[in-house]
């Protein structure tokens, strides 16, 4: 695979996640963001790891990280495009239908 592209919306999601967790524990926030970033690389090497969510958007896939966080991505022209990084409690279906 050619690489990973993290969209601005996904970057904003990561910053929001980090900020929320860092308000209690900066080290834990850093660890989680590192785990999420590491998952981007794993998905780039094995994009089929994520579950398909074609009902929300054709080609959309989702991979959980630490059970509570979801990475939504697609593969376009050999590039893993990270679209969102969301807490599992969020109404992600509504976010993708907008």
Biopython code that builds the backbone (N, CA, C, O; Angstrom):
import numpy as np
from Bio.PDB.StructureBuilder import StructureBuilder

atoms = [
    (1, "UNK", "N", (0.852, -1.172, 0.000)),
    (1, "UNK", "CA", (0.000, 0.000, 0.000)),
    (1, "UNK", "C", (0.894, 1.230, 0.000)),
    (1, "UNK", "O", (1.963, 1.236, 0.611)),
    (2, "UNK", "N", (0.448, 2.263, -0.688)),
    (2, "UNK", "CA", (1.260, 3.461, -0.868)),
    (2, "UNK", "C", (1.410, 4.297, 0.394)),
    (2, "UNK", "O", (2.414, 4.994, 0.542)),
    (3, "UNK", "N", (0.460, 4.252, 1.293)),
    (3, "UNK", "CA", (0.612, 5.057, 2.495)),
    (3, "UNK", "C", (-0.696, 5.311, 3.200)),
    (3, "UNK", "O", (-1.718, 4.686, 2.917)),
    (4, "UNK", "N", (-0.635, 6.251, 4.134)),
    (4, "UNK", "CA", (-1.769, 6.600, 4.967)),
    (4, "UNK", "C", (-2.009, 8.100, 4.840)),
    (4, "UNK", "O", (-1.079, 8.900, 4.933)),
    (5, "UNK", "N", (-3.254, 8.462, 4.629)),
    (5, "UNK", "CA", (-3.664, 9.863, 4.619)),
    (5, "UNK", "C", (-4.703, 10.037, 5.717)),
    (5, "UNK", "O", (-5.774, 9.433, 5.671)),
    (6, "UNK", "N", (-4.383, 10.860, 6.694)),
    (6, "UNK", "CA", (-5.326, 11.151, 7.772)),
    (6, "UNK", "C", (-6.011, 12.463, 7.405)),
    (6, "UNK", "O", (-5.360, 13.503, 7.297)),
    (7, "UNK", "N", (-7.313, 12.410, 7.217)),
    (7, "UNK", "CA", (-8.050, 13.598, 6.797)),
    (7, "UNK", "C", (-8.072, 14.640, 7.920)),
    (7, "UNK", "O", (-7.886, 14.299, 9.088)),
    (8, "UNK", "N", (-8.298, 15.898, 7.568)),
    (8, "UNK", "CA", (-8.388, 16.934, 8.604)),
    (8, "UNK", "C", (-9.462, 16.638, 9.656)),
    (8, "UNK", "O", (-9.279, 16.949, 10.833)),
    (9, "UNK", "N", (-10.561, 16.050, 9.242)),
    (9, "UNK", "CA", (-11.619, 15.707, 10.193)),
    (9, "UNK", "C", (-11.136, 14.642, 11.175)),
    (9, "UNK", "O", (-11.421, 14.722, 12.370)),
    (10, "UNK", "N", (-10.410, 13.649, 10.676)),
    (10, "UNK", "CA", (-9.858, 12.616, 11.551)),
    (10, "UNK", "C", (-8.787, 13.199, 12.475)),
    (10, "UNK", "O", (-8.692, 12.809, 13.638)),
    (11, "UNK", "N", (-7.986, 14.129, 11.963)),
    (11, "UNK", "CA", (-6.993, 14.815, 12.810)),
    (11, "UNK", "C", (-7.689, 15.549, 13.945)),
    (11, "UNK", "O", (-7.239, 15.504, 15.090)),
    (12, "UNK", "N", (-8.789, 16.227, 13.627)),
    (12, "UNK", "CA", (-9.551, 16.941, 14.654)),
    (12, "UNK", "C", (-10.129, 15.964, 15.677)),
    (12, "UNK", "O", (-10.148, 16.252, 16.873)),
    (13, "UNK", "N", (-10.602, 14.805, 15.201)),
    (13, "UNK", "CA", (-11.109, 13.777, 16.109)),
    (13, "UNK", "C", (-10.015, 13.332, 17.081)),
    (13, "UNK", "O", (-10.257, 13.193, 18.280)),
    (14, "UNK", "N", (-8.809, 13.109, 16.550)),
    (14, "UNK", "CA", (-7.703, 12.653, 17.396)),
    (14, "UNK", "C", (-7.359, 13.722, 18.439)),
    (14, "UNK", "O", (-7.098, 13.401, 19.599)),
    (15, "UNK", "N", (-7.359, 14.974, 18.026)),
    (15, "UNK", "CA", (-7.064, 16.059, 18.970)),
    (15, "UNK", "C", (-8.131, 16.137, 20.062)),
    (15, "UNK", "O", (-7.818, 16.385, 21.227)),
    (16, "UNK", "N", (-9.383, 15.924, 19.682)),
    (16, "UNK", "CA", (-10.478, 15.948, 20.659)),
    (16, "UNK", "C", (-10.350, 14.794, 21.652)),
    (16, "UNK", "O", (-10.531, 14.978, 22.855)),
    (17, "UNK", "N", (-10.040, 13.615, 21.142)),
    (17, "UNK", "CA", (-9.852, 12.448, 22.011)),
    (17, "UNK", "C", (-8.694, 12.702, 22.971)),
    (17, "UNK", "O", (-8.803, 12.465, 24.174)),
    (18, "UNK", "N", (-7.579, 13.191, 22.415)),
    (18, "UNK", "CA", (-6.417, 13.443, 23.256)),
    (18, "UNK", "C", (-6.758, 14.459, 24.349)),
    (18, "UNK", "O", (-6.436, 14.247, 25.518)),
    (19, "UNK", "N", (-7.401, 15.547, 23.973)),
    (19, "UNK", "CA", (-7.741, 16.586, 24.936)),
    (19, "UNK", "C", (-8.637, 16.090, 26.048)),
    (19, "UNK", "O", (-8.448, 16.443, 27.212)),
    (20, "UNK", "N", (-9.605, 15.280, 25.695)),
    (20, "UNK", "CA", (-10.534, 14.760, 26.693)),
    (20, "UNK", "C", (-9.807, 13.890, 27.709)),
    (20, "UNK", "O", (-9.986, 14.047, 28.917)),
    (21, "UNK", "N", (-8.991, 12.977, 27.212)),
    (21, "UNK", "CA", (-8.272, 12.063, 28.109)),
    (21, "UNK", "C", (-7.160, 12.792, 28.854)),
    (21, "UNK", "O", (-6.928, 12.528, 30.034)),
    (22, "UNK", "N", (-6.475, 13.698, 28.181)),
    (22, "UNK", "CA", (-5.355, 14.417, 28.792)),
    (22, "UNK", "C", (-5.791, 15.301, 29.944)),
    (22, "UNK", "O", (-4.980, 15.630, 30.810)),
    (23, "UNK", "N", (-7.056, 15.690, 29.970)),
    (23, "UNK", "CA", (-7.520, 16.520, 31.082)),
    (23, "UNK", "C", (-7.411, 15.760, 32.406)),
    (23, "UNK", "O", (-7.347, 16.371, 33.472)),
    (24, "UNK", "N", (-7.390, 14.433, 32.334)),
    (24, "UNK", "CA", (-7.197, 13.603, 33.527)),
    (24, "UNK", "C", (-5.805, 12.971, 33.584)),
    (24, "UNK", "O", (-5.225, 12.814, 34.659)),
    (25, "UNK", "N", (-5.271, 12.605, 32.389)),
    (25, "UNK", "CA", (-4.025, 11.840, 32.388)),
    (25, "UNK", "C", (-3.334, 11.996, 31.033)),
    (25, "UNK", "O", (-3.679, 11.311, 30.071)),
    (26, "UNK", "N", (-2.367, 12.895, 30.967)),
    (26, "UNK", "CA", (-1.664, 13.162, 29.699)),
    (26, "UNK", "C", (-0.939, 11.924, 29.166)),
    (26, "UNK", "O", (-0.942, 11.674, 27.960)),
    (27, "UNK", "N", (-0.328, 11.162, 30.049)),
    (27, "UNK", "CA", (0.410, 9.968, 29.611)),
    (27, "UNK", "C", (-0.538, 8.954, 28.979)),
    (27, "UNK", "O", (-0.204, 8.335, 27.969)),
    (28, "UNK", "N", (-1.714, 8.785, 29.566)),
    (28, "UNK", "CA", (-2.699, 7.859, 28.990)),
    (28, "UNK", "C", (-3.180, 8.367, 27.636)),
    (28, "UNK", "O", (-3.379, 7.582, 26.709)),
    (29, "UNK", "N", (-3.365, 9.667, 27.523)),
    (29, "UNK", "CA", (-3.788, 10.245, 26.243)),
    (29, "UNK", "C", (-2.727, 10.008, 25.175)),
    (29, "UNK", "O", (-3.044, 9.632, 24.047)),
    (30, "UNK", "N", (-1.478, 10.229, 25.534)),
    (30, "UNK", "CA", (-0.383, 9.985, 24.587)),
    (30, "UNK", "C", (-0.336, 8.526, 24.158)),
    (30, "UNK", "O", (-0.150, 8.229, 22.978)),
    (31, "UNK", "N", (-0.506, 7.608, 25.119)),
    (31, "UNK", "CA", (-0.477, 6.167, 24.788)),
    (31, "UNK", "C", (-1.605, 5.793, 23.831)),
    (31, "UNK", "O", (-1.390, 5.057, 22.869)),
    (32, "UNK", "N", (-2.804, 6.302, 24.099)),
    (32, "UNK", "CA", (-3.939, 5.956, 23.244)),
    (32, "UNK", "C", (-3.739, 6.483, 21.829)),
    (32, "UNK", "O", (-3.973, 5.758, 20.862)),
    (33, "UNK", "N", (-3.314, 7.719, 21.697)),
    (33, "UNK", "CA", (-3.103, 8.279, 20.356)),
    (33, "UNK", "C", (-2.009, 7.505, 19.634)),
    (33, "UNK", "O", (-2.101, 7.292, 18.425)),
    (34, "UNK", "N", (-0.981, 7.083, 20.354)),
    (34, "UNK", "CA", (0.074, 6.266, 19.741)),
    (34, "UNK", "C", (-0.498, 4.923, 19.269)),
    (34, "UNK", "O", (-0.162, 4.452, 18.182)),
    (35, "UNK", "N", (-1.367, 4.306, 20.091)),
    (35, "UNK", "CA", (-1.991, 3.040, 19.693)),
    (35, "UNK", "C", (-2.873, 3.226, 18.460)),
    (35, "UNK", "O", (-2.884, 2.381, 17.565)),
    (36, "UNK", "N", (-3.598, 4.315, 18.418)),
    (36, "UNK", "CA", (-4.445, 4.594, 17.249)),
    (36, "UNK", "C", (-3.569, 4.795, 16.023)),
    (36, "UNK", "O", (-3.858, 4.245, 14.961)),
    (37, "UNK", "N", (-2.508, 5.572, 16.154)),
    (37, "UNK", "CA", (-1.596, 5.809, 15.028)),
    (37, "UNK", "C", (-0.940, 4.517, 14.558)),
    (37, "UNK", "O", (-0.776, 4.298, 13.358)),
    (38, "UNK", "N", (-0.566, 3.667, 15.503)),
    (38, "UNK", "CA", (0.007, 2.372, 15.129)),
    (38, "UNK", "C", (-1.003, 1.535, 14.346)),
    (38, "UNK", "O", (-0.635, 0.799, 13.431)),
    (39, "UNK", "N", (-2.284, 1.655, 14.715)),
    (39, "UNK", "CA", (-3.314, 0.917, 13.995)),
    (39, "UNK", "C", (-3.432, 1.417, 12.554)),
    (39, "UNK", "O", (-3.722, 0.629, 11.654)),
    (40, "UNK", "N", (-3.212, 2.704, 12.326)),
    (40, "UNK", "CA", (-3.235, 3.224, 10.954)),
    (40, "UNK", "C", (-2.228, 2.444, 10.107)),
    (40, "UNK", "O", (-2.540, 2.024, 8.993)),
    (41, "UNK", "N", (-1.024, 2.253, 10.638)),
    (41, "UNK", "CA", (0.015, 1.530, 9.906)),
    (41, "UNK", "C", (-0.374, 0.072, 9.688)),
    (41, "UNK", "O", (-0.137, -0.479, 8.613)),
    (42, "UNK", "N", (-0.969, -0.556, 10.702)),
    (42, "UNK", "CA", (-1.416, -1.949, 10.556)),
    (42, "UNK", "C", (-2.493, -2.061, 9.481)),
    (42, "UNK", "O", (-2.496, -2.998, 8.682)),
    (43, "UNK", "N", (-3.400, -1.099, 9.475)),
    (43, "UNK", "CA", (-4.470, -1.122, 8.476)),
    (43, "UNK", "C", (-3.931, -0.858, 7.070)),
    (43, "UNK", "O", (-4.434, -1.413, 6.093)),
    (44, "UNK", "N", (-2.920, -0.023, 6.973)),
    (44, "UNK", "CA", (-2.317, 0.226, 5.660)),
    (44, "UNK", "C", (-1.723, -1.061, 5.101)),
    (44, "UNK", "O", (-1.793, -1.314, 3.899)),
    (45, "UNK", "N", (-1.144, -1.869, 5.975)),
    (45, "UNK", "CA", (-0.556, -3.141, 5.543)),
    (45, "UNK", "C", (-1.618, -4.218, 5.324)),
    (45, "UNK", "O", (-1.429, -5.115, 4.502)),
    (46, "UNK", "N", (-2.743, -4.135, 6.059)),
    (46, "UNK", "CA", (-3.807, -5.136, 5.997)),
    (46, "UNK", "C", (-5.171, -4.454, 6.065)),
    (46, "UNK", "O", (-5.849, -4.548, 7.088)),
    (47, "UNK", "N", (-5.583, -3.779, 5.010)),
    (47, "UNK", "CA", (-6.828, -3.008, 5.080)),
    (47, "UNK", "C", (-8.086, -3.847, 5.293)),
    (47, "UNK", "O", (-9.128, -3.310, 5.667)),
    (48, "UNK", "N", (-8.002, -5.147, 5.062)),
    (48, "UNK", "CA", (-9.170, -6.002, 5.257)),
    (48, "UNK", "C", (-9.457, -6.285, 6.722)),
    (48, "UNK", "O", (-10.461, -6.926, 7.034)),
    (49, "UNK", "N", (-8.604, -5.823, 7.631)),
    (49, "UNK", "CA", (-8.811, -6.066, 9.061)),
    (49, "UNK", "C", (-10.110, -5.438, 9.561)),
    (49, "UNK", "O", (-10.747, -5.971, 10.469)),
    (50, "UNK", "N", (-10.497, -4.328, 8.985)),
    (50, "UNK", "CA", (-11.699, -3.637, 9.439)),
    (50, "UNK", "C", (-12.974, -4.261, 8.900)),
    (50, "UNK", "O", (-12.985, -4.908, 7.853)),
    (51, "UNK", "N", (-14.035, -4.050, 9.640)),
    (51, "UNK", "CA", (-15.354, -4.512, 9.207)),
    (51, "UNK", "C", (-15.901, -3.580, 8.134)),
    (51, "UNK", "O", (-15.680, -2.370, 8.183)),
    (52, "UNK", "N", (-16.601, -4.134, 7.185)),
    (52, "UNK", "CA", (-17.189, -3.331, 6.115)),
    (52, "UNK", "C", (-18.452, -2.622, 6.607)),
    (52, "UNK", "O", (-19.268, -3.208, 7.319)),
    (53, "UNK", "N", (-18.596, -1.379, 6.225)),
    (53, "UNK", "CA", (-19.773, -0.573, 6.548)),
    (53, "UNK", "C", (-20.323, 0.059, 5.274)),
    (53, "UNK", "O", (-20.582, 1.262, 5.225)),
    (54, "UNK", "N", (-20.497, -0.764, 4.249)),
    (54, "UNK", "CA", (-20.994, -0.267, 2.966)),
    (54, "UNK", "C", (-22.382, 0.340, 3.078)),
    (54, "UNK", "O", (-22.762, 1.163, 2.246)),
    (55, "UNK", "N", (-23.146, -0.051, 4.092)),
    (55, "UNK", "CA", (-24.490, 0.499, 4.253)),
    (55, "UNK", "C", (-24.437, 1.993, 4.605)),
    (55, "UNK", "O", (-25.384, 2.731, 4.333)),
    (56, "UNK", "N", (-23.334, 2.431, 5.207)),
    (56, "UNK", "CA", (-23.183, 3.852, 5.536)),
    (56, "UNK", "C", (-22.518, 4.630, 4.413)),
    (56, "UNK", "O", (-22.834, 5.794, 4.166)),
    (57, "UNK", "N", (-21.579, 3.953, 3.728)),
    (57, "UNK", "CA", (-20.838, 4.594, 2.644)),
    (57, "UNK", "C", (-20.099, 3.488, 1.893)),
    (57, "UNK", "O", (-19.398, 2.697, 2.524)),
    (58, "UNK", "N", (-20.230, 3.406, 0.586)),
    (58, "UNK", "CA", (-19.525, 2.354, -0.155)),
    (58, "UNK", "C", (-18.014, 2.405, 0.094)),
    (58, "UNK", "O", (-17.388, 3.459, -0.020)),
    (59, "UNK", "N", (-17.445, 1.254, 0.435)),
    (59, "UNK", "CA", (-16.009, 1.154, 0.678)),
    (59, "UNK", "C", (-15.579, 1.512, 2.083)),
    (59, "UNK", "O", (-14.397, 1.407, 2.409)),
    (60, "UNK", "N", (-16.506, 1.931, 2.920)),
    (60, "UNK", "CA", (-16.172, 2.322, 4.291)),
    (60, "UNK", "C", (-15.866, 1.087, 5.133)),
    (60, "UNK", "O", (-16.565, 0.077, 5.053)),
    (61, "UNK", "N", (-14.818, 1.183, 5.935)),
    (61, "UNK", "CA", (-14.460, 0.124, 6.871)),
    (61, "UNK", "C", (-14.246, 0.739, 8.245)),
    (61, "UNK", "O", (-14.013, 1.940, 8.378)),
    (62, "UNK", "N", (-14.331, -0.113, 9.269)),
    (62, "UNK", "CA", (-14.178, 0.341, 10.647)),
    (62, "UNK", "C", (-13.353, -0.677, 11.420)),
    (62, "UNK", "O", (-13.561, -1.885, 11.302)),
    (63, "UNK", "N", (-12.409, -0.169, 12.216)),
    (63, "UNK", "CA", (-11.583, -1.033, 13.060)),
    (63, "UNK", "C", (-11.559, -0.462, 14.469)),
    (63, "UNK", "O", (-11.158, 0.685, 14.662)),
    (64, "UNK", "N", (-11.986, -1.250, 15.465)),
    (64, "UNK", "CA", (-11.917, -0.777, 16.847)),
    (64, "UNK", "C", (-10.479, -0.750, 17.374)),
    (64, "UNK", "O", (-9.630, -1.544, 16.968)),
    (65, "UNK", "N", (-10.241, 0.183, 18.285)),
    (65, "UNK", "CA", (-8.976, 0.268, 19.012)),
    (65, "UNK", "C", (-9.345, 0.374, 20.488)),
    (65, "UNK", "O", (-10.086, 1.275, 20.882)),
    (66, "UNK", "N", (-8.838, -0.529, 21.291)),
    (66, "UNK", "CA", (-9.121, -0.523, 22.727)),
    (66, "UNK", "C", (-10.628, -0.561, 23.012)),
    (66, "UNK", "O", (-11.070, 0.012, 24.008)),
    (67, "UNK", "N", (-11.396, -1.195, 22.195)),
    (67, "UNK", "CA", (-12.848, -1.385, 22.312)),
    (67, "UNK", "C", (-13.672, -0.107, 22.287)),
    (67, "UNK", "O", (-14.791, -0.119, 21.773)),
    (68, "UNK", "N", (-13.155, 0.997, 22.827)),
    (68, "UNK", "CA", (-13.967, 2.203, 22.928)),
    (68, "UNK", "C", (-13.772, 3.200, 21.799)),
    (68, "UNK", "O", (-14.497, 4.192, 21.727)),
    (69, "UNK", "N", (-12.815, 2.963, 20.920)),
    (69, "UNK", "CA", (-12.526, 3.913, 19.846)),
    (69, "UNK", "C", (-12.586, 3.200, 18.510)),
    (69, "UNK", "O", (-12.160, 2.052, 18.379)),
    (70, "UNK", "N", (-13.118, 3.893, 17.529)),
    (70, "UNK", "CA", (-13.326, 3.310, 16.203)),
    (70, "UNK", "C", (-12.611, 4.152, 15.154)),
    (70, "UNK", "O", (-12.731, 5.377, 15.129)),
    (71, "UNK", "N", (-11.875, 3.480, 14.302)),
    (71, "UNK", "CA", (-11.233, 4.131, 13.167)),
    (71, "UNK", "C", (-12.063, 3.811, 11.937)),
    (71, "UNK", "O", (-12.270, 2.643, 11.607)),
    (72, "UNK", "N", (-12.533, 4.837, 11.266)),
    (72, "UNK", "CA", (-13.273, 4.671, 10.024)),
    (72, "UNK", "C", (-12.358, 5.068, 8.874)),
    (72, "UNK", "O", (-11.730, 6.127, 8.900)),
    (73, "UNK", "N", (-12.291, 4.208, 7.869)),
    (73, "UNK", "CA", (-11.351, 4.448, 6.774)),
    (73, "UNK", "C", (-11.866, 3.844, 5.476)),
    (73, "UNK", "O", (-12.834, 3.083, 5.450)),
    (74, "UNK", "N", (-11.181, 4.214, 4.408)),
    (74, "UNK", "CA", (-11.420, 3.636, 3.093)),
    (74, "UNK", "C", (-10.075, 3.551, 2.388)),
    (74, "UNK", "O", (-9.118, 4.223, 2.773)),
    (75, "UNK", "N", (-10.010, 2.734, 1.371)),
    (75, "UNK", "CA", (-8.802, 2.628, 0.562)),
    (75, "UNK", "C", (-9.130, 3.192, -0.809)),
    (75, "UNK", "O", (-10.049, 2.728, -1.485)),
    (76, "UNK", "N", (-8.361, 4.208, -1.212)),
    (76, "UNK", "CA", (-8.566, 4.862, -2.500)),
    (76, "UNK", "C", (-7.226, 4.911, -3.230)),
    (76, "UNK", "O", (-6.258, 5.485, -2.731)),
    (77, "UNK", "N", (-7.179, 4.312, -4.398)),
    (77, "UNK", "CA", (-5.951, 4.285, -5.207)),
    (77, "UNK", "C", (-4.750, 3.804, -4.404)),
    (77, "UNK", "O", (-3.659, 4.362, -4.522)),
    (78, "UNK", "N", (-4.943, 2.782, -3.594)),
    (78, "UNK", "CA", (-3.861, 2.184, -2.834)),
    (78, "UNK", "C", (-3.449, 2.952, -1.593)),
    (78, "UNK", "O", (-2.455, 2.604, -0.955)),
    (79, "UNK", "N", (-4.195, 3.994, -1.238)),
    (79, "UNK", "CA", (-3.887, 4.792, -0.050)),
    (79, "UNK", "C", (-4.985, 4.585, 0.987)),
    (79, "UNK", "O", (-6.172, 4.666, 0.672)),
    (80, "UNK", "N", (-4.581, 4.320, 2.223)),
    (80, "UNK", "CA", (-5.532, 4.218, 3.326)),
    (80, "UNK", "C", (-5.908, 5.640, 3.731)),
    (80, "UNK", "O", (-5.056, 6.403, 4.187)),
    (81, "UNK", "N", (-7.179, 5.996, 3.567)),
    (81, "UNK", "CA", (-7.670, 7.324, 3.946)),
    (81, "UNK", "C", (-8.449, 7.183, 5.249)),
    (81, "UNK", "O", (-9.536, 6.606, 5.276)),
    (82, "UNK", "N", (-7.882, 7.714, 6.324)),
    (82, "UNK", "CA", (-8.551, 7.689, 7.618)),
    (82, "UNK", "C", (-9.557, 8.834, 7.625)),
    (82, "UNK", "O", (-9.187, 10.004, 7.525)),
    (83, "UNK", "N", (-10.837, 8.478, 7.744)),
    (83, "UNK", "CA", (-11.905, 9.468, 7.651)),
    (83, "UNK", "C", (-12.309, 10.026, 9.003)),
    (83, "UNK", "O", (-12.538, 11.228, 9.137)),
    (84, "UNK", "N", (-12.397, 9.162, 10.008)),
    (84, "UNK", "CA", (-12.808, 9.583, 11.354)),
    (84, "UNK", "C", (-12.155, 8.681, 12.382)),
    (84, "UNK", "O", (-11.778, 7.546, 12.091)),
    (85, "UNK", "N", (-12.027, 9.208, 13.587)),
    (85, "UNK", "CA", (-11.619, 8.446, 14.750)),
    (85, "UNK", "C", (-12.567, 8.839, 15.871)),
    (85, "UNK", "O", (-12.487, 9.957, 16.382)),
    (86, "UNK", "N", (-13.456, 7.948, 16.259)),
    (86, "UNK", "CA", (-14.559, 8.317, 17.146)),
    (86, "UNK", "C", (-14.673, 7.376, 18.334)),
    (86, "UNK", "O", (-14.295, 6.207, 18.262)),
    (87, "UNK", "N", (-15.204, 7.911, 19.428)),
    (87, "UNK", "CA", (-15.552, 7.066, 20.564)),
    (87, "UNK", "C", (-16.740, 6.206, 20.138)),
    (87, "UNK", "O", (-17.630, 6.673, 19.428)),
    (88, "UNK", "N", (-16.748, 4.972, 20.568)),
    (88, "UNK", "CA", (-17.792, 4.028, 20.158)),
    (88, "UNK", "C", (-19.190, 4.449, 20.603)),
    (88, "UNK", "O", (-20.178, 4.007, 20.017)),
    (89, "UNK", "N", (-19.290, 5.290, 21.621)),
    (89, "UNK", "CA", (-20.608, 5.736, 22.096)),
    (89, "UNK", "C", (-21.226, 6.813, 21.201)),
    (89, "UNK", "O", (-22.411, 7.117, 21.330)),
    (90, "UNK", "N", (-20.439, 7.384, 20.307)),
    (90, "UNK", "CA", (-20.961, 8.420, 19.414)),
    (90, "UNK", "C", (-21.924, 7.801, 18.401)),
    (90, "UNK", "O", (-21.828, 6.616, 18.081)),
    (91, "UNK", "N", (-22.834, 8.602, 17.912)),
    (91, "UNK", "CA", (-23.775, 8.154, 16.882)),
    (91, "UNK", "C", (-23.093, 8.277, 15.518)),
    (91, "UNK", "O", (-23.412, 9.160, 14.722)),
    (92, "UNK", "N", (-22.146, 7.369, 15.272)),
    (92, "UNK", "CA", (-21.353, 7.454, 14.049)),
    (92, "UNK", "C", (-22.205, 7.225, 12.794)),
    (92, "UNK", "O", (-21.885, 7.749, 11.727)),
    (93, "UNK", "N", (-23.274, 6.456, 12.914)),
    (93, "UNK", "CA", (-24.119, 6.242, 11.747)),
    (93, "UNK", "C", (-24.694, 7.573, 11.274)),
    (93, "UNK", "O", (-24.720, 7.846, 10.074)),
    (94, "UNK", "N", (-25.148, 8.392, 12.199)),
    (94, "UNK", "CA", (-25.686, 9.699, 11.854)),
    (94, "UNK", "C", (-24.599, 10.589, 11.240)),
    (94, "UNK", "O", (-24.871, 11.331, 10.296)),
    (95, "UNK", "N", (-23.388, 10.521, 11.760)),
    (95, "UNK", "CA", (-22.292, 11.336, 11.239)),
    (95, "UNK", "C", (-21.980, 11.006, 9.786)),
    (95, "UNK", "O", (-21.631, 11.899, 9.013)),
    (96, "UNK", "N", (-22.098, 9.741, 9.403)),
    (96, "UNK", "CA", (-21.797, 9.348, 8.024)),
    (96, "UNK", "C", (-22.983, 9.542, 7.086)),
    (96, "UNK", "O", (-22.817, 9.512, 5.867)),
    (97, "UNK", "N", (-24.149, 9.735, 7.627)),
    (97, "UNK", "CA", (-25.322, 9.960, 6.767)),
    (97, "UNK", "C", (-25.501, 11.429, 6.409)),
    (97, "UNK", "O", (-26.293, 11.754, 5.524)),
    (98, "UNK", "N", (-24.790, 12.308, 7.068)),
    (98, "UNK", "CA", (-24.913, 13.761, 6.808)),
    (98, "UNK", "C", (-24.312, 14.123, 5.489)),
    (98, "UNK", "O", (-24.323, 15.293, 5.107)),
]
sb = StructureBuilder()
sb.init_structure("model")
sb.init_model(0)
sb.init_chain("A")
sb.init_seg("    ")
for serial, (resi, resn, name, xyz) in enumerate(atoms, 1):
    if name == "N":
        sb.init_residue(resn, " ", resi, " ")
    sb.init_atom(name, np.array(xyz, "f"), 0.0, 1.0, " ", f" {name:<3s}", serial, name[0])
structure = sb.get_structure()
